Amino acid sequence: MNDIFEELNGLPLEDGELTTFGKFCDAFLGKRPVITEKLFPLIETSLTSESFQSTVMRVYMDECISEKLTIMQEFDLRRDHPNAARFYAPQFDLVEKKLSIKTFQELIDSLGNHLNEYPGSLEILNNSYKSIHKLDGFEYIRKNYINYSIGRLLYYRYQSIKGRIEMLNMKYSEVVKSEYEKIGIDITKVDPQFSKYKLISLNENIQIFNNKESQTIRDSRIGKYFWIKVPRALLAKIELLVKQEIISEIAFRVDYVSDLIPAMEEMEFGSPLRLKISSLPELSKFYSTENYDDNLWIQHDPNKRSLTFEELVEDFEVTGDEIVTQVIHIEYILKDENFFITHLDHEFIIYTMDQYQERMNNAGIKGYKKVKTFKIDGSMIPFNLKLDNDLFLIQVLDSYFKNNDLIQEYFAGLN
C-alpha cells in the first residue's frame, strides 16, 4: 500500500482538480486510477484481514485521541471567554461519539451512515466533484465513501511517518539554506545555530506566527513561512518571554516551508518555590503506577549545572528500524540565592533497537543521533516562573512528554 501512496504523492494534479481538502481527496474526486483502480481494490480485498482491521482501528483511535487533545488545548486557551464552553461543547460531543466506536464493524457501519447523518459533507464533496467533471457525483461518492475514508486514514498515517523520517533526517534544512542563498545570504556563516544544529535563530527580521492550524516563523527578507514543531500553547509562552527579554536567544528547527499558511496571557509570579536544584541526586527515575515500562529519567550534572529529562514509554515510537525518544535539557545558574534557567532545548534522540534495549536499564547509553526542535540560550528564566498558574518548566515538559503524572511527582518532591 505504501507504493500506492508514493505514487499518489508524485501524481501531478491539474488546476481544475485542486480543492482545499488535500491531495488524497483531490485524487479521489478526480477519479484518478491510482485511487479507483489500485487503492480501492486493495482495501476491498483487505477488509476481512484481522491484521488490516487492527491497523485501521489503531490509526482511527490515534486520530480521534489527537483530535480530542487539540480541542482540549484550544478550549484551555479560551476558557475565560464567556462563550467558550458553548462553542466547544458540540466538538467534544462529536469526538466522544467517535471514540465510542470500538470495533472495526462499528467503524464500517458509522462510515456507511456518515453521509446520511451529515448530508452537508456529501454536498461539499459533490460541489467539488461537479467543478471537476461538470456533473453530479452523488452516486460515485456514496459508493466509495467507506473505502475513501479508510484510505484517507492510512494515507495520512503514512504521510505522518514519512514526515517524521524526513524531520529526523533534517530534510528541510537544505530547503532553508537554498531559500537564503536566493537572497544572497549564506545562512551557515551568519547563523551559528544553523551551522551547528540546523536551527534558525530568531532575530529582528523574523516574526513568530502562532496560529490555530500552524506554528511558523517568517523571515521578512524571504517572505516564506518556516514551519516549526512547537506546541501552540508552549509557543505562546515562549513568545511572551522573548518579548519580556527573559529569553534572549532562541532557535528553531524548520520542518516545512510554504508560501502561505492556513487560515498574550498575563504572566504571574506565584509564591517563591524554593528549589534546591544544586543538591538534586545525579540520577532519578520515576515509574508509572499503571505501567512499569513507562518511566521518566532525570539526570543531574552538578558540575555542568544541567538537568536532562528523558521519557521512556512502553508504546515507544518506531520510525523505520529506529526508536525515537524525546529529551528536554536545561542548564542553570544560582544568583542571589535564586536559580535561573540559562539554556533550554528539546530534541529527539534516535536509538537502534539494540541501543534502546540497553538504554531501558542504563542511563549511560546514548542514542546515535540527535535532532533539535528548538534551543534557548543566554536567558535568565526563574525556576519559579509561573504562567497561567503553572510552572513554565512543567509546561515545557507537559508539551512533549506523555506521563504528566510522573512530571508532577518529580516536582512535588522539590517544594
C-alpha positions, 0 to 999 in steps of 0.5 A: 500500500505504501507504493500506492501512496508514493505514487499518489504523492508524485501524481501531478494534479491539474488546476481544475482538480485542486480543492482545499481538502488535500491531495488524497481527496483531490485524487479521489474526486478526480477519479484518478486510477491510482485511487479507483483502480489500485487503492480501492481494490486493495482495501476491498480485498483487505477488509476481512484481514484481522491484521488490516482491521487492527491497523485501521482501528489503531490509526482511527483511535490515534486520530480521534485521541489527537483530535480530542487533545487539540480541542482540549488545548484550544478550549484551555486557551479560551476558557475565560471567554464567556462563550467558550464552553458553548462553542466547544461543547458540540466538538467534544460531543462529536469526538466522544461519539467517535471514540465510542466506536470500538470495533472495526464493524462499528467503524464500517457501519458509522462510515456507511451512515456518515453521509446520511447523518451529515448530508452537508459533507456529501454536498461539499464533496459533490460541489467539488466533484461537479467543478471537476467533471461538470456533473453530479457525483452523488452516486460515485461518492456514496459508493466509495465513501467507506473505502475513501475514508479508510484510505484517507486514514492510512494515507495520512498515517503514512504521510505522518511517518514519512514526515517524521523520517524526513524531520529526523533526517533534517530534510528541510534544512537544505530547503532553508539554506537554498531559500537564503542563498536566493537572497544572497545570504549564506545562512551557515556563516551568519547563523551559528545555530544553523551551522551547528544544529540546523536551527534558525535563530530568531532575530529582528527580521523574523516574526513568530506566527502562532496560529490555530492550524500552524506554528511558523516563523517568517523571515521578512527578507524571504517572505516564506513561512518556516514551519516549526514543531512547537506546541501552540500553547508552549509557543505562546509562552515562549513568545511572551518571554522573548518579548519580556527579554527573559529569553534572549536567544532562541532557535528553531528547527524548520520542518516545512516551508510554504508560501502561505499558511492556513487560515498574550496571557498575563504572566504571574509570579506565584509564591517563591518555590524554593528549589534546591536544584544544586543538591538534586541526586545525579540520577532519578527515575520515576515509574508509572503506577499503571505501567512499569515500562513507562518511566521518566529519567532525570539526570543531574550534572552538578558540575555542568549545572544541567538537568536532562529529562528523558521519557521512556514509554512502553508504546515507544515510537518506531520510525523505520528500524529506529526508536525515537525518544524525546529529551528536554535539557536545561542548564542553570545558574544560582544568583542571589540565592535564586536559580535561573534557567540559562539554556533550554532545548528539546530534541529527539534522540534516535536509538537502534533497537539494540541501543534502546534495549540497553538504554531501558536499564542504563542511563549511560547509553546514548542514542546515535543521533540527535535532532533539535526542535528548538534551543534557548540560550543566554536567558535568565528564566526563574525556576519559579516562573509561573504562567497561567498558574503553572510552572513554565518548566512543567509546561515545557515538559507537559508539551512533549512528554506523555506521563504528566503524572510522573512530571508532577511527582518529580516536582512535588518532591522539590517544594 
